[in-house]
Amino acid sequence: MIVRLARACILALIAASVTGCATTSSSLTDWIPKIPPPNWDWLTGKSNKPGPLPNVNGTRSAQIEWQQSAGKSAPGFAPDVTQQAVYAAAIDGTLMRLDPATGRVVWRTSANRRLSAGVGADDKHVAVGTDKGDILLFDTDGKPGWTARVSSEVIAPPRVADKVVIAFSGDGRIFGLSIADGKTLWVNQRNNPPLTVRNYAGGVLSRGGLFVGTAGGRLLGMDEETGAVGYELPVATPKGATELERIADITSLPLVDERTVCAAAYQGRVACFEVVRGTLLWTRDISSLAGLTGDEKNIYVTDDHGAVHALDRTNGASVWKQDLLASRRPGAPQLIGSDLLAVIDAEGYLHLLSRADGSYVGRLATDGSAATGQPERRGTSIVWQTDNGNVYSVAAR
C-alpha cells in the first residue's frame, strides 16, 4: 500500500512539473518551475532543446516595427493592446504604457510588489495581479487607484469592462470587482479536478459577456456585470483510469466573433458553438494547450505535437496541416498581414505560414525566449511579450 501511494504521489508531481503549469487546487506545487509542454525525452537521455530550424524558401519576411524592454516576465504577462496604447508589466512590479505606433515609453511606474499576471486595460483603467491575490487598479496615466483581494494567486491578466474588473485566481474562482471601489460584486466558484493545467490566458470580454474555458473542458458564457452563467458548454470530456489521463482542460483564450465562439481543450477537441444560444456547430478531435485564432474562412490551431492546422470555419473540415515546426514547440497562432499566420517557437523565432495552404514562407529571430502568451493583433501587425521581458511589434511583408 505504501509503495503504491508513493508511486501515485510521484506520478502526480511528474505530471505537474512536465506540463509546465499543472497544479492541484492547493498551493503545495507553486514551487514547481515552468517547463515546456509534455516531453519525456529526459527519461531516454535525449535533449530537450528544440529541433533544428526547417528550411524556408524566403518568399515573405517579417520586420520588427519596434521593441521595448519591460523586465523579466513569465506566462500570464501578455501585454494588452488598446486603440490608444500598449500596456505591459513584469514580475518585479514594473507597469508601463507604450505608444502603439512607435513603442516609445509614455510612462513607467511600479506596483511596489511582485506581480504574477500581466495587464488588463480599457480606455480608462489598467489592472494587474499579484501572487498574494491582490488586484491593483491604475488609471491610464499610471496613477494608482484601489487595491482589492481575491482568494488566491492571480494567474491570468484581469479583464476590464465598463463597470467591472474580472480576476482569475489559482483556485479556479472568477471574481467580478466593482471598477469604482474594488468591492466584490460576484464570484463564480467551481470544484476543480485533482490535477489541472493552469490557465494563464484568462477569458475574453465581448458584447457584455465573459467567455472563459475551465478545468474539465467546459466553456462558460457569463454576464460580465452579474456573473450569471448563460451557458456551460462541453468542449472536452475527461477520460481514462488515472487523474493524469483525465486532464481535459481549456488553457487558452476562446475565439469569439459576432456569430460563433470556439475553444480548444488539452486531451480533448476543438469545438465551435453559436455564440448567443450555445448551439454546437461542429467539433474536431485535436488536442491543444497553445490555442487558436481565425479569419473569415478558417480556424487555425496549434496541436500538442506542434503541428498547425487550418479547419474550415463552417464545418471543421481539415483545410491543411503543417508539421514542419513540430520539434520547435510553437505556441498559439495569430493572424499577421492580410494573408499570413504567425507562430512563435520556444526559442523566440517567429515563423510565417501561408493561410491559403500552410506553406512555410518566412521567419524572424527575436531575443531567444518564448512568448508569454498568444500574440495580440494590432491592425495587420502583432504584439507580444517574451520570457526575457521584451515587447515586440512585428509586421509582415
DONUZA-83858 format. One record per residue (C-alpha): y, z, x; residue in one letter; residue number from 1. Coordinates in pm, 1 decimal. Layout:
BEGIN
yy|zz|xx|res|n
Y|Z|X|A|NUM
...
//
This chain:
BEGIN
yy|zz|xx|res|n
0.0|0.0|0.0|M|1
245.0|94.5|276.4|I|2
170.2|-227.4|464.1|V|3
223.6|-438.5|151.7|R|4
552.5|-261.1|78.5|L|5
671.3|-314.8|435.0|A|6
586.8|-684.1|415.0|R|7
777.5|-716.7|86.3|A|8
1084.8|-548.9|235.8|C|9
1074.7|-771.3|544.9|I|10
1043.1|-1082.3|326.4|L|11
1344.0|-977.3|120.1|A|12
1554.3|-919.4|432.3|L|13
1449.1|-1254.6|580.2|I|14
1543.1|-1425.1|253.3|A|15
1882.2|-1256.0|255.1|A|16
1963.7|-1349.4|613.3|S|17
1831.1|-1704.5|604.9|V|18
2028.7|-1810.3|300.3|T|19
2343.0|-1700.6|477.8|G|20
2466.5|-1513.8|174.8|C|21
2173.4|-1383.4|-18.7|A|22
2223.5|-1028.1|-127.7|T|23
2091.5|-759.6|-352.2|T|24
2307.1|-603.6|-619.2|S|25
2388.6|-316.5|-381.9|S|26
2590.7|-324.5|-58.9|S|27
2290.9|-248.3|164.0|L|28
2277.9|-603.9|300.7|T|29
2651.5|-653.6|351.4|D|30
2598.8|-630.3|728.7|W|31
2384.3|-945.6|735.4|I|32
2578.3|-1222.8|914.4|P|33
2632.1|-1569.6|772.1|K|34
2360.1|-1810.4|882.0|I|35
2330.3|-2174.2|766.6|P|36
2108.0|-2253.4|464.2|P|37
1730.8|-2206.4|489.3|P|38
1593.6|-2327.5|819.2|N|39
1266.1|-2194.8|957.4|W|40
1291.2|-2366.3|1298.8|D|41
1340.6|-2030.3|1470.4|W|42
981.6|-1942.8|1375.8|L|43
844.2|-2251.5|1552.0|T|44
1068.8|-2239.9|1857.1|G|45
1287.1|-2532.9|1753.5|K|46
1664.5|-2529.3|1798.5|S|47
1888.2|-2450.6|1503.3|N|48
2153.3|-2685.6|1639.7|K|49
2239.9|-2976.8|1408.3|P|50
2068.6|-3303.9|1485.0|G|51
2231.6|-3595.7|1668.2|P|52
2518.2|-3786.9|1515.4|L|53
2395.2|-4106.7|1349.7|P|54
2528.3|-4444.6|1449.6|N|55
2825.0|-4563.6|1247.1|V|56
2942.6|-4920.8|1204.4|N|57
3307.2|-4811.6|1213.6|G|58
3433.9|-5021.7|924.8|T|59
3651.8|-4735.7|795.1|R|60
3832.4|-4443.8|956.9|S|61
3982.4|-4105.7|872.0|A|62
4314.9|-3978.9|1002.7|Q|63
4444.3|-3622.0|1033.5|I|64
4775.3|-3607.5|846.4|E|65
4842.7|-3252.7|961.0|W|66
4668.6|-2944.7|1095.8|Q|67
4772.8|-2578.7|1080.8|Q|68
4609.0|-2256.7|1202.6|S|69
4568.6|-1970.2|954.4|A|70
4334.9|-1743.5|1153.8|G|71
3964.5|-1667.4|1168.4|K|72
3801.9|-1745.6|834.4|S|73
3466.5|-1744.8|654.8|A|74
3309.5|-1871.8|331.2|P|75
3532.8|-1774.0|40.3|G|76
3853.7|-1861.3|227.5|F|77
3905.7|-2208.8|85.7|A|78
4277.2|-2296.9|58.2|P|79
4437.4|-2359.4|-279.4|D|80
4641.8|-2673.2|-337.0|V|81
4917.6|-2693.9|-598.4|T|82
5174.3|-2968.9|-653.8|Q|83
5432.8|-2778.2|-450.9|Q|84
5227.3|-2603.0|-183.7|A|85
4906.1|-2540.8|6.2|V|86
4815.6|-2171.5|37.3|Y|87
4570.6|-2033.1|292.3|A|88
4453.5|-1690.9|407.8|A|89
4247.2|-1539.8|690.9|A|90
4020.4|-1241.0|742.9|I|91
4286.8|-1041.2|930.4|D|92
4513.7|-1039.3|621.8|G|93
4727.1|-1342.0|703.0|T|94
4863.0|-1524.4|398.5|L|95
5063.6|-1841.8|434.5|M|96
5231.1|-2119.5|240.5|R|97
5233.9|-2472.0|381.8|L|98
5430.0|-2780.7|288.9|D|99
5161.0|-3012.3|141.6|P|100
5323.2|-3325.4|285.4|A|101
5371.7|-3210.2|645.4|T|102
5170.2|-2889.8|694.2|G|103
5487.0|-2706.5|800.3|R|104
5467.4|-2328.3|754.1|V|105
5708.7|-2237.3|473.9|V|106
5631.4|-1866.2|512.5|W|107
5369.3|-1642.3|664.5|R|108
5306.3|-1281.1|569.4|T|109
5036.6|-1015.6|595.2|S|110
4845.2|-834.2|323.2|A|111
4817.1|-540.7|568.9|N|112
4442.5|-517.8|515.1|R|113
4130.8|-723.5|581.1|R|114
4064.0|-993.3|327.1|L|115
3721.9|-1102.3|202.4|S|116
3829.2|-1401.1|-7.8|A|117
4097.9|-1660.9|8.1|G|118
4374.5|-1776.5|-213.6|V|119
4410.9|-1848.8|-581.6|G|120
4751.3|-1972.9|-693.3|A|121
4957.4|-2135.1|-965.0|D|122
5325.0|-2234.3|-968.4|D|123
5443.9|-1870.6|-975.7|K|124
5179.2|-1642.6|-826.5|H|125
4936.8|-1614.0|-535.1|V|126
4633.9|-1380.7|-529.1|A|127
4384.6|-1271.4|-262.2|V|128
4097.5|-1018.7|-249.4|G|129
3953.8|-760.4|-9.1|T|130
3612.9|-618.1|78.5|D|131
3720.0|-288.4|-83.7|K|132
3761.9|-456.5|-420.9|G|133
4140.7|-489.3|-410.8|D|134
4321.5|-780.6|-572.8|I|135
4670.1|-834.8|-430.5|L|136
4929.9|-1044.0|-612.7|L|137
5226.1|-1212.5|-443.0|F|138
5492.3|-1446.3|-571.1|D|139
5526.7|-1796.7|-430.3|T|140
5792.7|-1674.1|-183.4|D|141
5544.1|-1430.9|-29.1|G|142
5690.3|-1117.8|-188.9|K|143
5416.6|-863.8|-273.8|P|144
5361.1|-757.7|-634.5|G|145
5089.9|-534.9|-776.3|W|146
4754.4|-429.7|-634.0|T|147
4454.2|-375.9|-863.7|A|148
4099.0|-260.1|-800.2|R|149
3772.7|-415.5|-921.5|V|150
3420.9|-274.2|-895.0|S|151
3314.7|-411.3|-553.7|S|152
3393.8|-657.9|-277.6|E|153
3583.3|-970.2|-386.3|V|154
3361.8|-1261.7|-280.4|I|155
3545.5|-1570.8|-407.6|A|156
3907.3|-1685.1|-439.6|P|157
4071.1|-1538.2|-751.0|P|158
4187.2|-1781.4|-1018.2|R|159
4540.6|-1756.6|-1151.8|V|160
4639.2|-1861.7|-1505.6|A|161
4949.4|-1807.5|-1719.8|D|162
4860.9|-1455.2|-1832.6|K|163
4559.5|-1352.4|-1630.8|V|164
4423.1|-1328.6|-1277.6|V|165
4045.0|-1370.6|-1267.9|I|166
3847.1|-1194.4|-994.4|A|167
3482.8|-1230.1|-890.9|F|168
3311.1|-923.5|-745.6|S|169
2996.2|-897.0|-538.3|G|170
2806.7|-704.9|-807.1|D|171
2823.0|-1005.6|-1040.7|G|172
3111.3|-888.4|-1257.7|R|173
3402.2|-1113.1|-1353.4|I|174
3736.1|-940.7|-1423.0|F|175
4037.5|-1060.8|-1617.3|G|176
4350.3|-880.2|-1493.1|L|177
4692.2|-891.4|-1656.0|S|178
4924.4|-1105.5|-1449.1|I|179
5210.7|-875.2|-1550.0|A|180
5075.9|-547.9|-1407.7|D|181
4717.4|-592.2|-1289.3|G|182
4559.7|-388.3|-1568.3|K|183
4205.2|-486.5|-1663.8|T|184
4204.2|-698.0|-1980.6|L|185
3832.5|-778.4|-1989.1|W|186
3513.0|-758.9|-1785.4|V|187
3207.7|-982.1|-1800.1|N|188
2909.8|-783.7|-1674.3|Q|189
2562.5|-921.9|-1614.8|R|190
2231.2|-794.8|-1480.2|N|191
2166.8|-979.1|-1155.9|N|192
1815.6|-1063.8|-1033.8|P|193
1684.9|-856.5|-738.0|P|194
1763.7|-1141.0|-495.3|L|195
2064.8|-1369.3|-535.0|T|196
2258.2|-1620.5|-330.0|V|197
2616.9|-1511.9|-302.4|R|198
2861.2|-1738.2|-487.3|N|199
3164.7|-1778.6|-261.0|Y|200
3307.9|-2054.6|-480.6|A|201
3406.3|-1863.3|-796.4|G|202
3498.6|-2064.0|-1104.0|G|203
3716.8|-2340.6|-1245.2|V|204
4003.3|-2299.5|-1491.8|L|205
4054.7|-2587.0|-1734.5|S|206
4235.6|-2614.0|-2069.5|R|207
4234.4|-2239.0|-2133.1|G|208
3870.3|-2196.5|-2031.4|G|209
3692.4|-2049.8|-1731.6|L|210
3377.4|-2229.7|-1618.8|F|211
3157.9|-2041.3|-1374.8|V|212
2797.6|-2053.1|-1256.1|G|213
2590.1|-1736.7|-1227.3|T|214
2284.7|-1594.8|-1057.5|A|215
1978.6|-1704.3|-1252.6|G|216
2115.8|-2056.1|-1304.7|G|217
2342.3|-2010.7|-1608.1|R|218
2672.9|-2190.7|-1666.1|L|219
2931.0|-1988.8|-1859.5|L|220
3218.9|-2131.5|-2060.6|G|221
3464.6|-1847.7|-2129.4|M|222
3807.9|-1793.5|-2280.6|D|223
4032.7|-1714.3|-1984.9|E|224
4256.2|-1469.8|-2175.0|E|225
3993.9|-1268.1|-2364.2|T|226
3676.7|-1316.4|-2158.7|G|227
3487.2|-1421.0|-2472.3|A|228
3182.9|-1632.0|-2384.1|V|229
3187.4|-1959.2|-2576.5|G|230
2852.9|-2072.5|-2439.5|Y|231
2593.3|-1987.2|-2177.4|E|232
2400.6|-2293.4|-2067.2|L|233
2076.0|-2312.7|-1866.7|P|234
2112.2|-2521.7|-1551.0|V|235
1800.6|-2375.7|-1384.8|A|236
1510.6|-2154.4|-1489.8|T|237
1372.8|-1907.6|-1232.9|P|238
1010.0|-1989.5|-1148.9|K|239
747.9|-1855.6|-910.5|G|240
540.6|-1549.6|-830.5|A|241
785.5|-1384.2|-587.1|T|242
1151.6|-1292.7|-613.1|E|243
1222.8|-1533.4|-327.5|L|244
1066.9|-1820.8|-520.6|E|245
1254.1|-1717.3|-835.1|R|246
1601.5|-1752.3|-684.7|I|247
1770.8|-2015.6|-900.3|A|248
2143.6|-1958.3|-866.0|D|249
2455.6|-2167.4|-910.1|I|250
2654.6|-2116.8|-590.0|T|251
2915.5|-2394.9|-613.4|S|252
3203.2|-2491.6|-838.7|L|253
3127.2|-2667.9|-1167.7|P|254
3275.0|-3013.2|-1215.2|L|255
3496.9|-3017.2|-1525.8|V|256
3682.3|-3307.0|-1686.4|D|257
3804.8|-3398.5|-2034.3|E|258
3456.2|-3468.7|-2173.6|R|259
3192.3|-3307.0|-1956.1|T|260
3109.9|-3007.5|-1741.4|V|261
2840.8|-3040.9|-1472.7|C|262
2680.9|-2789.6|-1238.7|A|263
2413.8|-2778.2|-967.0|A|264
2169.8|-2492.5|-900.4|A|265
1968.0|-2389.2|-598.2|Y|266
1593.2|-2439.8|-658.8|Q|267
1698.6|-2588.7|-989.8|G|268
1865.1|-2905.5|-1106.1|R|269
2191.0|-3088.9|-1171.3|V|270
2292.2|-3076.3|-1536.4|A|271
2583.0|-3220.5|-1735.5|C|272
2696.9|-3091.1|-2075.0|F|273
2954.4|-3184.9|-2335.9|E|274
3249.8|-2964.1|-2241.9|V|275
3352.9|-2839.2|-2589.3|V|276
3020.7|-2763.5|-2760.2|R|277
2795.3|-2735.8|-2457.0|G|278
2550.4|-3000.8|-2577.6|T|279
2314.7|-3109.7|-2299.2|L|280
2376.0|-3470.1|-2190.1|L|281
2128.1|-3507.8|-1902.3|W|282
1955.9|-3329.0|-1611.9|T|283
1814.9|-3426.7|-1272.9|R|284
1577.0|-3222.3|-1057.3|D|285
1799.0|-3191.6|-749.9|I|286
1846.1|-2852.6|-582.2|S|287
2184.1|-2781.0|-424.0|S|288
2361.3|-2492.5|-256.1|L|289
2659.4|-2704.4|-149.9|A|290
2793.8|-2853.6|-473.1|G|291
2906.3|-3171.5|-640.8|L|292
3202.4|-3389.4|-730.6|T|293
3251.4|-3703.7|-937.6|G|294
3459.8|-4005.1|-1029.8|D|295
3470.4|-4218.8|-1343.7|E|296
3132.8|-4378.5|-1263.6|K|297
2916.3|-4132.2|-1072.8|N|298
2836.5|-3770.2|-994.9|I|299
2789.2|-3700.5|-621.9|Y|300
2584.5|-3406.0|-494.5|V|301
2453.6|-3282.7|-159.6|T|302
2098.4|-3150.7|-189.6|D|303
1930.3|-2868.0|2.0|D|304
1775.1|-3111.9|250.7|H|305
2113.6|-3258.8|345.8|G|306
2084.8|-3584.6|151.2|A|307
2382.4|-3704.1|-52.9|V|308
2304.7|-3851.4|-396.6|H|309
2505.2|-4062.9|-637.3|A|310
2399.0|-4022.7|-1001.5|L|311
2516.0|-4231.6|-1294.0|D|312
2764.0|-4019.9|-1487.9|R|313
2638.2|-4136.3|-1826.8|T|314
2266.0|-4062.7|-1788.1|N|315
2196.5|-3908.6|-1445.8|G|316
2004.8|-4210.9|-1317.1|A|317
1993.8|-4249.8|-939.7|S|318
2251.3|-4496.0|-802.9|V|319
2192.2|-4435.4|-431.0|W|320
2072.6|-4174.1|-182.6|K|321
2197.5|-4130.9|174.5|Q|322
1995.8|-3906.6|410.0|D|323
2132.3|-4016.0|749.3|L|324
2322.6|-3687.0|772.5|L|325
2034.6|-3459.9|668.9|A|326
1993.8|-3296.7|1011.7|S|327
2370.4|-3235.9|1033.9|R|328
2368.8|-2986.0|740.6|R|329
2650.6|-3149.3|539.3|P|330
2845.2|-2947.3|283.6|G|331
2977.3|-3035.1|-58.3|A|332
3107.4|-3389.8|-106.9|P|333
3461.4|-3477.5|-209.1|Q|334
3638.1|-3797.6|-310.2|L|335
3874.8|-3939.8|-49.3|I|336
4082.8|-4253.5|-70.6|G|337
4014.7|-4496.0|-353.9|S|338
3651.8|-4579.3|-277.9|D|339
3507.6|-4329.1|-27.7|L|340
3324.6|-3998.6|-24.5|L|341
3370.8|-3732.4|245.5|A|342
3128.4|-3462.2|361.2|V|343
3184.1|-3213.5|644.2|I|344
2889.5|-3102.1|855.2|D|345
2802.1|-2778.4|1036.1|A|346
2998.4|-2883.0|1347.5|E|347
3311.9|-2986.3|1160.4|G|348
3262.4|-3363.1|1167.8|Y|349
3398.2|-3536.8|860.6|L|350
3170.5|-3823.6|755.1|H|351
3276.0|-4110.6|530.5|L|352
3036.8|-4275.0|283.3|L|353
3098.0|-4571.8|57.1|S|354
3097.9|-4466.2|-306.5|R|355
2959.5|-4807.4|-400.1|A|356
2630.8|-4794.4|-208.7|D|357
2628.8|-4479.5|8.0|G|358
2660.8|-4670.2|334.3|S|359
2781.9|-4466.2|632.8|Y|360
3117.0|-4615.1|732.3|V|361
3312.1|-4369.0|946.0|G|362
3363.4|-4018.6|1085.1|R|363
3622.7|-3786.2|1235.5|L|364
3582.9|-3488.4|1471.4|A|365
3776.1|-3168.6|1396.1|T|366
3758.2|-2821.9|1555.8|D|367
3379.3|-2790.1|1584.1|G|368
3328.9|-2545.9|1296.4|S|369
3207.2|-2586.6|939.0|A|370
3427.3|-2590.6|630.6|A|371
3465.1|-2258.5|448.0|T|372
3421.3|-2430.6|112.2|G|373
3435.1|-2761.4|-67.1|Q|374
3738.5|-2970.3|37.0|P|375
4007.9|-2998.2|-229.4|E|376
4168.6|-3325.1|-331.0|R|377
4543.8|-3383.1|-285.2|R|378
4620.1|-3729.5|-413.9|G|379
4399.6|-3960.8|-208.8|T|380
4370.3|-3708.1|76.9|S|381
4154.5|-3396.1|111.0|I|382
4244.7|-3046.4|233.1|V|383
4002.3|-2787.5|369.4|W|384
3980.1|-2483.8|596.1|Q|385
3731.1|-2422.0|878.6|T|386
3548.6|-2113.3|1002.0|D|387
3777.7|-2125.0|1305.6|N|388
4074.3|-2095.6|1069.2|G|389
4230.9|-2439.7|1089.5|N|390
4360.3|-2603.7|771.9|V|391
4336.9|-2983.4|769.9|Y|392
4481.6|-3256.2|554.7|S|393
4297.8|-3584.1|612.1|V|394
4336.4|-3932.5|466.9|A|395
4102.3|-4232.7|487.1|A|396
4194.1|-4584.6|594.2|R|397
//
